[in-house]
């Protein structure tokens, strides 16, 4: 048998916040993890109504739940699929899981052991996981669009020309048709190489971010007749590889969107370093668009916006967009010079 002192040591060593709450909903005891989690000194938490640890808007509902539990107390383990929140002394909230267990001590009828676990880290990883899946899906959509708009159209054209060639009897016209087919095959090969380069930018690895971005701007001119006026500041230092790739993809997507949808033939791009952050701003004076709500499904021509935001968030940065119909579009990406890795 454990002594009272040993039981106390177990109580205080628990990795989760643990509260002893009486039948009236008043905290009678707590362990050091509860002090750390909620930010109240132990002497202030003792005697505090447990409802104070519940967000204000949920307190009435929590009171009803607590009364029903008091009428039929039973062990309730964690992981019951409940979306619960707690509030710290400073007013900030955190997502939690809570287990309840009746405490059958003499004189403690109706008392409950409440074990509270902070699941902020798990929620953050869950959100990042969804973002990564979403980003991968956006990449697939982007590739599908590129293949449909470029390569498929060339293949259809080649099929038609090959059929016409088979029926052509005039030698001169056959030679002319063969020459056109050969030229279109060469053009299709160049386009395939461009798509491959978009998937795996060798310029980024060989010559660095700024050189790779200049290649993006040249491609925009060659493919869309779109001019990019660039101001690229030398960044200095050893740029994190994930940050370089993230910034490259964001600028590439923003420039491509402007070239395809803005209904203008030019844009400006500025990349600068501000302390320990890199800021990239892409602006056009085009048609603009109605900015969808952050939680809305992406619409045609806007799928890249969610992808840019997700990609920035994965490396500890953010993307902000300003736009309205007829007022142009500005995309600003702010990324850390060194990747900020999410906590596990």
Long-range contacts (C-beta under 8 A, 24 or more apart in sequence): 14-115, 16-115, 16-116, 16-117, 17-115, 17-116, 17-117, 17-118, 18-113, 18-114, 18-115, 18-116, 19-50, 19-113, 19-114, 19-116, 20-103, 20-111, 20-112, 20-113, 20-114, 21-50, 21-111, 21-112, 21-114, 22-108, 22-110, 22-111, 23-70, 23-109, 23-110, 23-111, 25-49, 25-50, 25-51, 25-63, 25-66, 26-50, 28-111, 34-116, 37-86, 37-88, 37-94, 37-116, 37-118, 38-86, 38-88, 38-89, 39-88, 39-89, 39-90, 40-89, 50-114, 52-87, 53-86, 53-87, 54-85, 54-86, 54-87, 55-85, 55-86, 55-87, 55-93, 56-87, 58-85, 69-100, 69-112, 70-110, 73-100, 73-102, 73-110, 73-112, 74-102, 75-99, 75-100, 75-101, 75-102, 76-100, 76-101, 78-115, 78-117, 86-116, 94-118, 94-120, 95-119, 95-120, 95-123, 121-343, 121-344, 124-342, 124-343, 125-342, 125-344, 128-313, 128-314, 128-342, 131-310, 131-313, 131-314, 132-310, 132-314, 134-306, 134-307, 134-310, 135-307, 135-310, 135-311, 135-314, 138-298, 138-303, 138-304, 138-306, 138-307, 138-310, 139-307, 141-303, 142-253, 142-303, 142-304, 142-307, 143-195, 143-199, 146-195, 146-198, 147-195, 150-191, 150-195, 151-188, 151-191, 151-192, 151-195, 154-184, 154-187, 154-188, 154-191, 155-188, 157-184, 158-184, 158-185, 158-188, 194-219, 194-223, 198-252, 201-245, 201-248, 204-244, 204-245, 204-248, 208-239, 208-244, 209-235, 209-239, 209-244, 209-247, 209-248, 210-234, 210-235, 210-271, 212-248, 213-248, 213-251, 213-269, 213-271, 216-248, 216-251, 216-252, 216-255, 217-255, 217-269, 220-255, 220-256, 220-259, 223-259, 224-259, 224-260, 225-265, 226-255, 226-258, 226-259, 226-265, 226-266, 226-267, 227-265, 227-266, 227-267, 228-255, 228-266, 228-267, 228-268, 228-269, 229-266, 229-267, 229-268, 229-269, 230-268, 230-269, 230-270, 230-271, 231-268, 231-269, 231-270, 231-271, 231-272, 232-269, 232-270, 232-271, 233-270, 233-271, 233-272, 233-273, 235-271, 235-273, 235-278, 235-337, 236-273, 237-337, 239-278, 239-337, 240-315, 240-336, 240-337, 240-338, 240-339, 242-315, 242-339, 243-278, 243-315, 243-317, 243-335, 243-336, 243-337, 243-338, 243-339, 246-311, 246-312, 246-314, 246-315, 246-317, 246-335, 247-271, 247-278, 247-280, 247-333, 247-335, 249-308, 249-311, 250-280, 250-308, 250-311, 250-312, 250-319, 250-331, 250-333, 251-280, 251-282, 251-333, 253-304, 253-307, 253-308, 254-282, 254-304, 254-308, 254-331, 255-282, 256-304, 257-301, 257-304, 257-305, 258-282, 258-284, 258-286, 258-329, 260-301, 261-286, 261-287, 261-289, 261-301, 262-286, 262-287, 262-288, 262-328, 262-329, 263-287, 273-337, 276-336, 276-337, 276-338, 277-317, 277-334, 277-335, 277-336, 277-337, 278-333, 278-334, 278-335, 278-336, 278-337, 279-332, 279-333, 279-334, 279-335, 280-332, 280-333, 280-335, 281-330, 281-331, 281-332, 281-333, 282-330, 282-331, 282-332, 283-328, 283-329, 283-330, 283-331, 284-328, 284-329, 285-328, 286-328, 286-329, 287-325, 287-326, 288-323, 288-324, 288-325, 288-326, 288-327, 288-328, 288-329, 289-323, 289-324, 289-325, 289-329, 290-324, 290-325, 291-321, 291-323, 291-324, 308-333, 314-342, 315-339, 315-340, 316-340, 316-341, 316-342
